[in-house]
């Protein structure tokens, strides 16, 4: 079977797409003899997980370590979810681990995420890497990644998302994220204002809590920034190569996690500097030069949309802003639209694949009901992200900007054939 065959099979195995719980996945992992014998950093949170994982990978690579990274979802190709030594895993390396899961599961039914997570964890366990970085998919306590005990847990910003599964407020959601903590082991909380439930869980477990603003601190001026932890200090740091207002918060949490692991994985100041300068993560406030300018961002909840708005507002002058938007139906679409509405001269709503997706027509109806939307903004509907982007390019002037956001599938849809380089028709 080829990879696409396995993925199609995994989609059909379980009656529902999301089925929270660890019993099934633990039973199969035990039957597989799954054991990741290397330091493990597990990252949970609402926003900032991908950036945190990317910075960890980049710094540890610059320090000379062979890294293994699991992150989800992917933008274009499934193999992006597993990176070995900073490269997406090849299908030939990954395929035997799908067979290992299939052979071990017997009659146990697994969701797509559970099956593929076990396959990738098996791949990482056999990779010969020095360190594993694991991104939680949904929540923390009941996520399949949580069958692995982390040496350091990292909890990034916490906000409202996936409320049908995680709870109606930050306190309840924070309690689910805190499920990745382990007794007596370090947990880094990079959210400057974490829910009390996270702090209470750390105290209950006796975890080694390291809080932003308490156990570590980042300060900066327009040119550089510095970081101070319990025992280490870095000064004269260049800002992370990842753009965005929250990246310094994420970077501060990364350095706190590396400090917690320094006896096992020493990292030099030069590795920190090089890693932050060279980190790359597609789809996170990714700016593509061209005429018009193109911004790609997977922001898919109100908090992420608010950060995207802040980042766009700080970019400088653009005559018009065109927004290509596609989203999952279970998101708080009204709140996302409200946060972005003041910037939008034109909306290009698009369909996305999958049963969870909202169709462009439904997005347009919600936009028409959005309080405070600009009276002069216009909209159109499109069958996919690529055609929505093409429509935006046809309408945009060279000095304008186009923003593609709302979902990994929205950004991935315009990256299917490589990174677009826009050349407005007015230039020809």
Secondary structure, DSSP 8 states (H G I E B T S, - for coil): --HHHHHHHHHHHSSSS----SHHHHHHHHHHT----SEEEEEE-SBSHHHHHHHHHHHHHHTT--EEEE--S-SS-GGGGEEETTEE--HHHHHHHHHHHHHHHTT----HHHHHHHHHHHHHHTTT-SEEEEE-SSSSTTSGGGGS--SEEEE-B--S--HHHH-SSHHHHHHHHGGG--TTSEEEE--TT--HHHHHHHHHHT-EEEEBTTTBEEEE-SS-EEEE-SS-EEEEE---SS-STTHHHHHHHHHHHHHHTTTTS---HHHHHHHHHH---TTSSEEE-SBSEEEE----SHHHHHHHHHHHHTS---S-EEEEE--BTTS-HHHHHHHHGGG-SEEEEE--SSTTB--HHHHHHHHHT-TT--TT-EEEEESSHHHHHHHHHHH--TT-EEEEESSHHHHHHHSTTS----B-GGG-
